[in-house]
Amino acid sequence: MSWKVSLDRYLTEPPDDGFDNWSEKVINSFSEDFYNKNEDWIMDNTNKNQCNIWFNELFRRGIAPQETVLIIERAFKLFC
């Protein structure tokens, strides 16, 4: 592979930090009832969305997807 191809891939594809796979596991682990009632809130990727803030913080702390689901569902009941 030439350096031009490598540079092009580096500039056009974001590095894989594992967040996408982790967040997909979290979303797939939500209870069906919770997901159906709050799909718009969960899938809103804006920076000011509380769910997105929680996702980023829990990922940064290295919390497993199953634990993240429990935390977010409980926090939603308490604070939202």
N, C-alpha and C positions, 0 to 999 in steps of 0.2 A: 504494500500500500504506500503510495507516495505521500509526502508531507502535505501536499495540497489537499488531498482527499481527507487526511486526518484532521487538518485544520478546519476544513469545511464541516466535517461531522462535529467537531468540538464546538464550533460557533453556532451551528443550527440545532443541535440536540442538547437539551439540558442534561446535566449530570444526574445519574440515578442515585438518589440518596436513600431510597427505600421507602420514602413517604407514600408514594402512590400505591404500592403493594400493601403497606400497612393500613392506609386509610380504606382501601377496598375491603380488606379483611374486617375492619371495624364496621363499615357500613353493612356488610353481609351478615354480621353477627348481631345487629340490632334485632330486638323482638319485632315480629311482623306488625303487631299492633302499633308499637311506638314508631316504627318507620312509616307506616301508612298515614298516621296522624300528623307526622312532622317532616314529611319528605322535603318540602320546600325549604324549611329551616336547615335541615341536614345538608342539602345539596347546594345551598347558597355559599359560594366561595369568596364573598367579599371580605375584606380585612376587618370590618366592624361587626361581622356576624359572630355571635357568642359561640356557636358550635365550632366554627372555624378556629376561633381563638383557643378553645379547649382542645381541639384536635392537635394544633401545632404545639401547645404546651405539653400535652401528654406524650406526643411523639418525641419531643426534645428530651423529656425525662426518661424515655425508654420504657414506658408502660406497655405491657402486652395488649393486643387488640381486645381480648376477652375482658380484661380488667377495665380497659377504656370504655367499653360498652356499659359496664355496670356503673362506672363513675358518671358518665354523661347522662344516662337515663335517670339516675338518682338526682344529680344536680339539676337537671331540667325540671323534675317534679318540685324541687325545693326553691329554685330561683326564677324560673320562667313562667 
